[in-house]
């Protein structure tokens, strides 16, 4: 597995190259000019990865370098399909939300360190590195917003601005309709809330049936319900 560097007959040339060594021949910044081997062939993995690997900090990898190379016909911009653009290094930071791992290149190059996990192979297995792990849900993530109670907004007659009449109206509506919650304190409105939709519907129908009995041309003149003018 890996790239083959130089010839087996040359000392130190039977090992996979470092990023610096390949840089010497393929156009990346050379950080070790003492490299004397000539590249004879580059062999990349021919097998497909059987799965994905979790590449944690410190993991040895071979990753795509989005710089430039010279493959003998001039300088070219690297593409993920070009074997000459993959170099060795270590994972400095695991994949972020965009799936980018931070790579420390072996030759110390500080460029193009953020590499998408689909272009990073774990050296030990040859598998592609996985992306961002799905975090475990916190307890707050299981919180479900409560359902909003069924609400009836009742508009009272003009007498609602009188405190004694208002209290009488609220008390009567509570007794008649049996709401679970009552929000009062307004001059001409009372809010009735029901946790059960069927009870809410029955209350609405009971008031509405009375209000519909009005035959006055002007609905504002209707007093078919003793306390409620409209809902």
Residue, then its C-alpha position, 0 to 999 in steps of 0.5 A: x500500500x502507499x506510494x513507492x519511492x525511487x528504487x529498492x536498490x537506492x538507500x532509503x528509496x524503498x519507503x513511501x515518500x513524505x510530502x516533502x520528498x514528493x514536493x521536490x519532484x512534483x512542484x510543492x514547496x520543498x522543505x528538505x532539499x537534501x532528498x536525493x532519490x528520484x521518483x520512478x513510480x507512484x503506486x496508490x491503493x487500487x482496492x476500494x475502501x471497504x468502509x469508513x474510518x473514524x480519523x481522530x486527532x493524531x491519526x496518520x493519513x494520506x490526504x488530498x493537497x489542493x495546490x499545484x504539481x508538475x507531472x512533467x508537462x508543466x504546472x497543473x492545479x491539483x484535482x482529487x483524481x490525481x494521485x500525485x496530489x495526495x500526501x502524508x500527514x496527521x490529523x490535527x483536528x477532526x471533521x467540522x460541520x462542513x466535513x473538513x479535517x485539518x491536516x498537519x503535512x509531514x513536510x511542514x507545509x502550512x497551505x491547504x490544510x483543510x481537506x474534506x473527509x472524502x479526500x482523506x484516507x486512514x493510513x493503517x486501513x486505507x479506508x476513507x475518513x468519516x465526516x462529522x459524528x452525529x452528537x448525542x442528544x442532550x436532555x433538552x433536545x428531547x423537549x417537546x413544546x406543549x400543545x397550545x390549548x383550544x382558546x375562545x376569545x369572548x367579547x362582552x357587552x359594553x357593560x363589561x367596563x363596569x367592574x361589578x358587571x365584569x366579575x359577574x360575567x366572568x363568574x357566569x361564563x366559568x360556571x356555564x362553560x367550565x374552562x380549564x383556564x380563564x384570563x380576565x381583567x380586560x374591560x370587554x374581553x374574557x379568554x377561555x382556554x380548554x385542554x380538551x378540544x371536544x370541550x372547547x368545541x362544545x363551549x364554542x357551539x353553545x355560545x355561538x348557537x345563542x348568538x345566531x338567534x339574533x335578528x337585529x339588522x345591526x349585530x352590535x345591538x344584539x343581546x341574545x346572550x346575557x354577557x357575550x356579544x361575540x366570539 
